[in-house]
């Protein structure tokens, strides 16, 4: 929240596939705090659990709101395998919460007071790019580190053409190899240390 902005144009140091999970809740009936309150608490507890266990694979997260009713988290994961593993891990809080939710539905105790949703995107390298201006590490850069934009290309097409294997790197006034990307990165370790949550 109080991070110092990096001057000028930067881009995320992400390489390989990028796994993005959007997960959230919608308050259908504001007065039913006893239904949506525990759901919101469960999300924060999962984020805390993931922050304390970086080996589970959550790299970063952003808490957002779409309306006074809808709240969600954008999460960046190491891989889809890490995401699936956490979602089904018997020792993870998500497994416990999802079991309770499914049991309530089966028993007809779901009252439609709160809605739940998620979307998962597995984006291959060459299918994403980013640019930030006078910004601290945020979003994908907060999860993977931050580079001067020249290391990947000044234009979106150049950044999309970047390949961490060294082939097809961006051309023109940009370009960069995996090695230069790693050495120039402003690490997102602080964001990852705080980062958390799947629901």
Secondary structure as GFF3:
##gff-version 3
##sequence-region A 1 199
A	DSSP	beta_strand	6	12	.	.	.	ID=ss1
A	DSSP	beta_strand	18	27	.	.	.	ID=ss2
A	DSSP	alpha_helix	33	52	.	.	.	ID=ss3
A	DSSP	three_ten_helix	54	56	.	.	.	ID=ss4
A	DSSP	beta_strand	58	65	.	.	.	ID=ss5
A	DSSP	beta_strand	70	77	.	.	.	ID=ss6
A	DSSP	alpha_helix	80	88	.	.	.	ID=ss7
A	DSSP	alpha_helix	93	106	.	.	.	ID=ss8
A	DSSP	beta_strand	114	123	.	.	.	ID=ss9
A	DSSP	beta_strand	132	135	.	.	.	ID=ss10
A	DSSP	alpha_helix	140	144	.	.	.	ID=ss11
A	DSSP	beta_strand	146	148	.	.	.	ID=ss12
A	DSSP	three_ten_helix	149	151	.	.	.	ID=ss13
A	DSSP	alpha_helix	156	161	.	.	.	ID=ss14
A	DSSP	alpha_helix	178	184	.	.	.	ID=ss15
A	DSSP	alpha_helix	189	194	.	.	.	ID=ss16
###
